[in-house]
Structures are given as C-alpha cells and as structure tokens.
C-alpha cells in the first residue's frame, strides 16, 4: 500500500497549499489511523488491512452522521459526510 501512503502524503501537502482545512484534517486523520495500526502490528499494515481500516472509518462516520441527524445537529452530520467523501477517495471504486 506504498502507493496509497505516498498519495496521502502528496494529497496532504496539496491540501496545505490550497488551505483546504477540512480536507487536510481528514487526510491527517487517515494517516494517523494507518500509523496507529502499523504500531499495533509492529510492522507496516498490509493493503487489505488498510482497506478494511478505511471501510471502517466510512462506516463509523455514516453511523455518526445518522446519530447527528437524529439529534438535530445537521452541521455535525454534514461534517461527517464531508469526511466520508474524502475517505472514499482512497477506496477502490465499487462495482455498480
């Protein structure tokens, strides 16, 4: 998953230059979770595990957005949905 890791670093730099705060924050969060997983395993996380991690991040955000909608907090639900869009950029395209 070296390519994904390199892409995340490049996208993070690009987000910094563009001053895209929300995107930058989400990319940093993704990189942080991958690094935490690496430390947990004591080695570089496999491609499959990184994909599972990204899918799990999407699922957690979908659940959080749903809870925010129920709690009548549309601004927080919208933030979660924006994060979902960024995370999904790093997942392979789903079959239609």
N, C-alpha and C positions, 0 to 999 in steps of 0.2 A: 504494500500500500504506500510505497515510497512516493509514487506519483501523486496520490491524494495528499500526502503530507506536504509535499513541495507546493502543490496547488493551493493548499490552505495558507502556507507562508506567503506566497505571492499575492493571494487574494487579500490577506491581512494588510500587506504593505499598500496595496491598491486602495483598500478601504480607508487607510490612514491618510493617504494623499488626497483622496476625494472627500475627506472629513465626513464619511458616512458612519456616524456614531453607532446606530443600531446594528448595521451590518458588521462593523468591527467588533462590537460586543459579542455578537453571536458566533463569529469565527473564533474569537478568543476562547469562548466557552467550549466550542467543539474541540479545539486543540488541547485545552486543559483536560477535558474528559478523556481524550486519547492518551495523553501523557500519564494521567492517573491510572488508566488501565495498564499501560506499559509498566509502571512502577509496581502495580499489584502483581503482575505476572513475573516481574524481574527480567523481562525481555521485551522486544518490540512486538506489539499486538499484531496478530495475523489479519489479513484482508477481511476474512469472513467475520472475525470478531469486531473489527471496526465498523463494518456494515451493520452488524447487529446493534452495536452501540448507537449508530446514527438512527436506525429504525426505532430504537427505544427512546431516543431523545424526541423524535417526532411524536411518538405515542404519548409520552409524558406531557408534551405541550398541547396536544389535542385535548387530553383529559383536563388539563389546567384551564384551557380556553372555555371548555364546556362548563366547568365549575364557575368561572368568572361570569359567563353568560347567565347562569342560574342565580348568581349573586348580584346581578345587575351592575356589573363592572365592565362595560363594553370597552373602555380604554385599555384595560389589562388583557382582555380577551384578544383585542386587536394586536397588541404587542406579541402575545404568544403566537398568533397566526403569522405575523411577520417573521418571527424566528423559524417557524416551520418551513416557510418558503426558502429561507437561506439554507437550512439543514438539508432540505430535499435536493438542493443543487448538487450535493455531493453523493447522493444516492444514484444508483443506476436507474435509467428510465424504466417505468413499469410497463408491462405488456398491456395493451388496450383491450 
